[in-house]
């Protein structure tokens, strides 16, 4: 059974009702960027800093997915575990990073704050999750999730953008209104009711939770809360962010969904070398629209190039994995195979650390 686009549009629209009982604050200022179109058909819609044709510095042209002895898989590049020996970089930042799967991360900061990026527990918000399963025959395996103690002690929940694989209303209800929510501009309207404390942040805005500084930074992507990647009237009405945590002079960068552009150099120029970089490496391949997919998502080699731009002391990749959506890629771990291959081909000097879903590392 397959659902029509009209049916998918209808049921997904159910989830776009905005809440009115929340505390919403906007964080911007003279030094921030609010990238809105000023005129024309797209007036009032957000845009990327560097639109237009892209020339990518590094490209894998053939044999991009050679087998790797460090990756043990049940079938081809499906259901895999990374078993290679890894050296933990001697960064001494004090950040603990736990990968929840896909884009989700739980971060414990050096001074004890607890922050989560893009938590999505299951597939998508209901009933879109059912529609996706009926239309595609695919259902995501659950990733790791937060314990009740962790949920009760969260200081901040940070969302990069509205797409269903990064923002789930059911998870917000479970997390509750105790932590502070930080989002890109416009996203608060998509929250459920419940007295949530939401700060919408422009690019290069910053805020603090005790002595933890949280910076909103640019990404190169797009926004829609209907069907991805189809474009309807809500497209780009809400912004998309990357994020930078800063404490004790140490930094952790979460790129969000993004394509490669000069915004990475802008971030480096403003904040200096980055200690820990959480970088997306999947959702770039799609037979019908490969060029567009890469425009708004980084290939593994694009992620490595961006990490070089940022002078990352360590890069932790995400987007692949046994709990991934395999959105636009070949399989659960083909993106990781390509990353390992291109890291060698590019002679990249950026150290990699490969996490399994649910695994933590102290850096």
Buried (B, 14 or more C-beta within 10 A) or exposed (E): EEBEEEEBBEBBBEBEEEBEEBEBEBBBEEEBBEBBEEEEEEEEBBEBBBEEEBEEBBEBEEEBBEEBEBBEBEEBBBBBEBEEEBEEBEBEBBBBBBBBBBBBBBBBBBEEBBBBBBBBBBBBBBBBBBBBBBBEEEBBBBBBBBEEEBBEBBBBBBBBBBBBBBBBBBBBBBBBBEBBBBBBBBBBBBBBEEEBBBBBBBBBBBBEBEEBBBBBBBBBBBBBBBBBBEEEEBBBBBBBBBBBBBBBEBBBBBBBBBBBBEBBEBBBEEBEEBBBBBBBBBBBBBEEEEEBBBBBBBBBBBBBBBBBBBBBBBBBBBBBBBBBBBBBBBBBBBBBBBBBBBBEBBEBEBBBBBBBBBEEBEB
